[in-house]
Amino acid sequence: MGVSYVGIELRGSMISVCMTTYKGEKYREEQLSSIQKNILIEDEVIVSEDGDDISFLEDLKKRSTQYKPLHGPGCGAVANFEYALSHASGEIIFLSDQDDVWTENKVRKVLKAFENPECIMVVHDADLIDGKNDKIGESFYAIRNSGPGILKNIWKNSYIGCCMAFRRELLEYALPFPTSGTLHDQWLGLLAEQVGKVVFLEDKLLHYRRHEENVSGMQHLPVTKMLYNRISLCWNLLKRKLRGPKKYVGYTAEEVRKRWKH
Protein backbone atom coordinates (compact mmCIF):
# COMPACT_ATOMS: atom_id res chain seq x y z
CA MET A 1 0.00 0.00 0.00
CA GLY A 2 1.41 3.41 -0.95
CA VAL A 3 2.21 6.19 1.45
CA SER A 4 -0.04 9.28 1.33
CA TYR A 5 1.09 12.73 2.45
CA VAL A 6 -0.90 15.69 3.66
CA GLY A 7 -0.68 18.53 1.16
CA ILE A 8 1.81 21.21 2.28
CA GLU A 9 3.13 24.45 0.88
CA LEU A 10 6.46 22.93 -0.11
CA ARG A 11 8.39 26.15 -0.77
CA GLY A 12 7.56 27.18 2.77
CA SER A 13 9.49 24.15 4.02
CA MET A 14 13.23 23.64 4.20
CA ILE A 15 15.08 21.85 1.42
CA SER A 16 18.20 19.78 2.01
CA VAL A 17 20.79 19.35 -0.72
CA CYS A 18 23.14 16.44 0.01
CA MET A 19 26.37 16.75 -1.96
CA THR A 20 29.32 14.38 -1.68
CA THR A 21 32.82 15.32 -2.74
CA TYR A 22 36.14 13.58 -3.32
CA LYS A 23 39.03 15.27 -5.11
CA GLY A 24 36.42 17.53 -6.65
CA GLU A 25 38.18 20.89 -6.67
CA LYS A 26 38.05 21.19 -10.47
CA TYR A 27 34.27 21.44 -10.82
CA ARG A 28 32.66 21.71 -7.38
CA GLU A 29 32.56 25.51 -7.21
CA GLU A 30 30.53 25.72 -10.41
CA GLN A 31 28.14 23.13 -9.00
CA LEU A 32 27.80 24.93 -5.66
CA SER A 33 27.10 28.18 -7.50
CA SER A 34 24.32 26.55 -9.53
CA ILE A 35 22.78 25.13 -6.35
CA GLN A 36 22.84 28.54 -4.65
CA LYS A 37 20.81 29.99 -7.52
CA ASN A 38 18.03 27.50 -6.71
CA ILE A 39 17.70 27.66 -2.93
CA LEU A 40 16.51 30.03 -0.23
CA ILE A 41 18.30 31.24 2.90
CA GLU A 42 16.42 28.76 5.10
CA ASP A 43 17.56 25.77 3.04
CA GLU A 44 20.65 23.71 3.83
CA VAL A 45 23.49 22.28 1.76
CA ILE A 46 25.17 19.30 3.37
CA VAL A 47 28.60 18.74 1.85
CA SER A 48 30.39 15.55 2.86
CA GLU A 49 34.05 15.44 1.82
CA ASP A 50 35.27 11.85 1.62
CA GLY A 51 38.91 12.77 1.17
CA ASP A 52 41.25 14.90 3.22
CA ASP A 53 40.42 18.38 1.92
CA ILE A 54 39.72 19.79 5.38
CA SER A 55 40.51 23.33 4.24
CA PHE A 56 37.56 23.12 1.84
CA LEU A 57 35.24 22.19 4.72
CA GLU A 58 36.61 25.02 6.86
CA ASP A 59 36.04 27.45 4.02
CA LEU A 60 32.41 26.35 3.65
CA LYS A 61 31.79 27.08 7.33
CA LYS A 62 32.88 30.67 6.77
CA ARG A 63 30.76 31.24 3.67
CA SER A 64 27.23 30.74 4.96
CA THR A 65 25.19 29.11 7.71
CA GLN A 66 23.43 27.25 4.88
CA TYR A 67 26.42 24.97 4.55
CA LYS A 68 26.77 21.95 6.81
CA PRO A 69 30.21 20.53 6.03
CA LEU A 70 30.99 16.98 7.09
CA HIS A 71 34.16 14.91 6.96
CA GLY A 72 33.01 11.68 5.33
CA PRO A 73 33.72 8.11 6.44
CA GLY A 74 36.23 7.49 3.65
CA CYS A 75 34.49 4.34 2.39
CA GLY A 76 33.39 5.39 -1.09
CA ALA A 77 30.54 7.30 -2.68
CA VAL A 78 27.59 5.14 -1.53
CA ALA A 79 28.67 5.14 2.12
CA ASN A 80 29.32 8.87 1.92
CA PHE A 81 25.81 9.54 0.60
CA GLU A 82 24.38 7.40 3.40
CA TYR A 83 26.30 9.49 5.92
CA ALA A 84 25.23 12.82 4.41
CA LEU A 85 21.58 11.81 4.07
CA SER A 86 21.36 10.76 7.70
CA HIS A 87 22.05 14.40 8.64
CA ALA A 88 19.46 15.97 6.31
CA SER A 89 16.70 18.00 8.01
CA GLY A 90 14.68 19.24 5.03
CA GLU A 91 11.21 18.09 4.03
CA ILE A 92 12.45 17.52 0.49
CA ILE A 93 15.96 16.17 -0.15
CA PHE A 94 17.95 16.68 -3.34
CA LEU A 95 21.02 14.61 -4.16
CA SER A 96 24.02 16.26 -5.79
CA ASP A 97 27.28 15.09 -7.29
CA GLN A 98 30.29 17.40 -7.18
CA ASP A 99 30.75 18.02 -10.88
CA ASP A 100 27.37 18.63 -12.53
CA VAL A 101 25.49 21.91 -13.05
CA TRP A 102 21.88 22.59 -12.02
CA THR A 103 19.61 24.64 -14.25
CA GLU A 104 18.15 27.70 -12.56
CA ASN A 105 14.59 26.33 -12.56
CA LYS A 106 15.42 22.86 -11.20
CA VAL A 107 14.08 23.22 -7.67
CA ARG A 108 10.95 25.11 -8.72
CA LYS A 109 9.93 22.49 -11.29
CA VAL A 110 10.70 19.55 -9.02
CA LEU A 111 8.71 21.03 -6.12
CA LYS A 112 5.78 21.60 -8.46
CA ALA A 113 5.63 17.82 -9.00
CA PHE A 114 5.56 17.27 -5.23
CA GLU A 115 2.23 19.10 -5.07
CA ASN A 116 0.80 15.65 -5.75
CA PRO A 117 0.46 14.36 -2.15
CA GLU A 118 1.01 10.74 -3.29
CA CYS A 119 4.40 11.60 -4.81
CA ILE A 120 7.37 10.47 -2.71
CA MET A 121 10.11 10.91 -5.35
CA VAL A 122 10.70 13.02 -8.45
CA VAL A 123 13.21 12.16 -11.16
CA HIS A 124 14.08 14.47 -14.06
CA ASP A 125 16.06 14.20 -17.28
CA ALA A 126 19.49 15.75 -17.96
CA ASP A 127 21.63 16.57 -20.94
CA LEU A 128 25.31 15.56 -20.95
CA ILE A 129 28.33 17.85 -21.02
CA ASP A 130 32.07 17.30 -20.99
CA GLY A 131 34.79 18.86 -18.85
CA LYS A 132 34.69 22.02 -20.99
CA ASN A 133 30.89 22.43 -20.66
CA ASP A 134 30.36 21.38 -24.29
CA LYS A 135 27.22 19.34 -24.85
CA ILE A 136 27.95 15.70 -25.71
CA GLY A 137 24.47 14.19 -25.28
CA GLU A 138 20.87 15.33 -25.41
CA SER A 139 19.17 13.06 -22.88
CA PHE A 140 20.18 10.76 -20.05
CA TYR A 141 16.68 9.24 -20.26
CA ALA A 142 17.37 8.17 -23.84
CA ILE A 143 20.65 6.50 -22.88
CA ARG A 144 19.19 4.56 -19.96
CA ASN A 145 15.59 4.12 -21.16
CA SER A 146 14.58 5.77 -17.90
CA GLY A 147 11.21 5.19 -16.33
CA PRO A 148 9.41 3.54 -13.42
CA GLY A 149 9.11 -0.19 -12.84
CA ILE A 150 10.65 -2.31 -10.09
CA LEU A 151 11.66 -5.26 -12.26
CA LYS A 152 12.83 -2.92 -15.01
CA ASN A 153 15.11 -1.01 -12.65
CA ILE A 154 16.43 -4.14 -10.97
CA TRP A 155 17.48 -5.50 -14.35
CA LYS A 156 18.84 -2.19 -15.69
CA ASN A 157 18.95 0.74 -13.30
CA SER A 158 17.69 4.01 -14.73
CA TYR A 159 17.72 5.96 -11.49
CA ILE A 160 20.49 8.53 -11.21
CA GLY A 161 20.99 10.32 -7.91
CA CYS A 162 21.85 13.75 -9.26
CA CYS A 163 18.46 13.84 -11.01
CA MET A 164 16.44 12.74 -7.96
CA ALA A 165 14.62 14.40 -5.07
CA PHE A 166 12.44 12.76 -2.45
CA ARG A 167 10.52 13.29 0.75
CA ARG A 168 12.59 12.78 3.91
CA GLU A 169 10.18 10.05 5.07
CA LEU A 170 11.73 7.74 2.48
CA LEU A 171 14.90 7.59 4.57
CA GLU A 172 13.01 5.73 7.29
CA TYR A 173 12.77 2.88 4.78
CA ALA A 174 16.15 3.34 3.10
CA LEU A 175 18.60 3.80 5.99
CA PRO A 176 20.95 2.20 6.59
CA PHE A 177 22.00 1.29 3.04
CA PRO A 178 22.98 -2.29 2.22
CA THR A 179 26.78 -2.54 2.15
CA SER A 180 26.90 -4.66 -1.01
CA GLY A 181 24.96 -5.33 -4.17
CA THR A 182 23.41 -1.95 -4.92
CA LEU A 183 23.97 1.72 -5.69
CA HIS A 184 22.44 4.41 -3.51
CA ASP A 185 20.27 5.85 -6.29
CA GLN A 186 18.95 2.47 -7.37
CA TRP A 187 18.21 1.54 -3.76
CA LEU A 188 16.34 4.79 -3.06
CA GLY A 189 14.42 4.63 -6.33
CA LEU A 190 13.24 1.05 -5.89
CA LEU A 191 12.18 1.64 -2.29
CA ALA A 192 10.29 4.75 -3.38
CA GLU A 193 8.36 2.65 -5.88
CA GLN A 194 7.49 0.20 -3.12
CA VAL A 195 6.05 2.77 -0.74
CA GLY A 196 4.71 5.61 -2.88
CA LYS A 197 4.48 7.23 -6.31
CA VAL A 198 7.55 8.15 -8.36
CA VAL A 199 7.13 10.92 -10.95
CA PHE A 200 9.47 11.03 -13.96
CA LEU A 201 9.68 14.53 -15.45
CA GLU A 202 10.73 15.00 -19.06
CA ASP A 203 12.38 18.33 -18.21
CA LYS A 204 16.17 18.47 -18.48
CA LEU A 205 17.05 20.20 -15.22
CA LEU A 206 20.73 19.28 -14.96
CA HIS A 207 23.87 19.29 -17.05
CA TYR A 208 25.36 15.86 -16.31
CA ARG A 209 29.12 16.03 -16.65
CA ARG A 210 31.17 13.18 -18.09
CA HIS A 211 34.94 13.48 -17.72
CA GLU A 212 38.01 11.41 -16.94
CA GLU A 213 37.93 12.01 -13.20
CA ASN A 214 34.32 10.93 -12.60
CA VAL A 215 33.89 8.83 -9.47
CA SER A 216 30.76 7.14 -10.82
CA GLY A 217 30.37 6.02 -14.39
CA MET A 218 28.36 3.97 -16.84
CA GLN A 219 30.78 1.05 -17.17
CA HIS A 220 29.45 -2.50 -17.08
CA LEU A 221 30.59 -4.97 -14.44
CA PRO A 222 31.43 -8.60 -15.28
CA VAL A 223 28.33 -10.74 -15.82
CA THR A 224 28.87 -12.82 -12.67
CA LYS A 225 29.18 -9.67 -10.57
CA MET A 226 26.03 -8.17 -12.11
CA LEU A 227 24.06 -11.34 -11.35
CA TYR A 228 25.33 -11.41 -7.77
CA ASN A 229 24.40 -7.76 -7.29
CA ARG A 230 20.86 -8.27 -8.62
CA ILE A 231 20.26 -11.27 -6.36
CA SER A 232 21.66 -9.36 -3.39
CA LEU A 233 19.51 -6.34 -4.26
CA CYS A 234 16.32 -8.42 -4.43
CA TRP A 235 17.12 -10.03 -1.09
CA ASN A 236 17.79 -6.67 0.56
CA LEU A 237 14.58 -5.18 -0.87
CA LEU A 238 12.58 -8.08 0.55
CA LYS A 239 14.19 -7.74 3.97
CA ARG A 240 13.56 -4.00 4.03
CA LYS A 241 9.93 -4.44 2.97
CA LEU A 242 9.44 -6.84 5.87
CA ARG A 243 11.20 -4.49 8.29
CA GLY A 244 9.19 -1.44 7.28
CA PRO A 245 10.00 2.16 8.31
CA LYS A 246 12.39 2.77 11.18
CA LYS A 247 13.40 6.00 12.90
CA TYR A 248 17.05 6.97 12.72
CA VAL A 249 19.43 9.62 14.02
CA GLY A 250 22.36 11.16 12.20
CA TYR A 251 25.18 8.66 11.94
CA THR A 252 28.73 9.39 12.99
CA ALA A 253 31.46 8.85 10.43
CA GLU A 254 32.87 6.10 12.63
CA GLU A 255 29.52 4.26 12.72
CA VAL A 256 29.35 4.29 8.93
CA ARG A 257 33.00 3.27 8.65
CA LYS A 258 32.49 0.22 10.85
CA ARG A 259 29.51 -0.96 8.82
CA TRP A 260 31.19 -0.54 5.45
CA LYS A 261 34.56 -2.01 6.42
CA HIS A 262 33.09 -5.27 7.65
PyMOL commands that set and color helices and strands:
alter all, ss='L'
color gray80, all
select helices_A, chain A and resi 10-12+28-36+54-63+77-85+106-113+140-144+150-155+161-163+168-174+184-195+223-243+253-260
alter helices_A, ss='H'
color red, helices_A
select strands_A, chain A and resi 15-21+44-49+67-71+92-96+101-102+119-129+135-137+164-167+197-209
alter strands_A, ss='S'
color yellow, strands_A
deselect
rebuild
show_as cartoon
